[in-house]
């Protein structure tokens, strides 16, 4: 599906959707409990559907806001993870806690996304077999007993979180030893915080997690807070447009992407927080180039590159390698798009430089690369174009933010054509 967007400045109020990262974690932990958990405000998206569908193969049931786990009653059916890397990487060790063979499948770019961390951890003692040169379909078999697991700290945090979910239920005690410093600490801390809410105790030491086996997940009642990674699009839209108020975010959040606020302030953008109403107020602002390290916040990459493209000066991005193994090669996707919009982009190894311009060249079609964050970033960029912009594969927003274009239009955006 293509969308044709007229260049209009956005303005208004947004009730931000719930956190995708926290929704995954609360739903999975609830499914590992034998109790009933009531989780409000779970994100309604394709990725969360993938996680719920996968957990249903273990007998987990979902009725409204209530989630009931039933132990590991695996139904023997293939586990389809859609395009969700979180679903796949979180659930592989969990399904390996039982002794039946499990086949994981997926589509889009998911079969290409690396699983080598788990392969190196599990292949010696357990079945871990790819059926082609791709990562999926993948067949695994436990039972995962616990033990010592050594892995690098600069791998995707999803591998570490997957082990943290599963190992408390193993029959033996475990240690996770990181052989290099942990780079995605915020996401791991988010997982540990959720596990603690469910009664799981994990001792964290320098470069090590000590996990007692045979623990029990306890049901909880919890509301999922708003998503900073999605709010980032509206924050940048407010800076480039006529101001946007964003409600539903917690200043006490453990979400790593909360760094968007600090980065905007570093670039001299005006953003304030009203504690009484829990609302961020974003004002139209001139923004200025700075240095941004994306190593810990790769999901912010596309929209921060749009912000850099309209900022005064040349913004230096570091730590861009993580962007290359997402739903698309996000660095290359943004390089192509911004170049066509008339922006100078230089990329070398793990760094990029983007020189800001006053407006973007419109009258073109940009490739959305079937990547939700690329599509949303380019939609925000359309505000600054001198002619309408068409974006391909716009349906990709359903992965994380199905109502994005509804909100976009409510803020004054004009979308002339779907096809």
Order of alpha helices (4+ residues) and beta strands (2+ residues): beta-beta-alpha-beta-alpha-beta-beta-beta-alpha-beta-alpha-beta-beta-beta-alpha-beta-alpha-beta-beta-beta-alpha-beta-alpha-beta-beta-beta-alpha-beta-alpha-beta-beta-beta-alpha-beta-alpha-beta
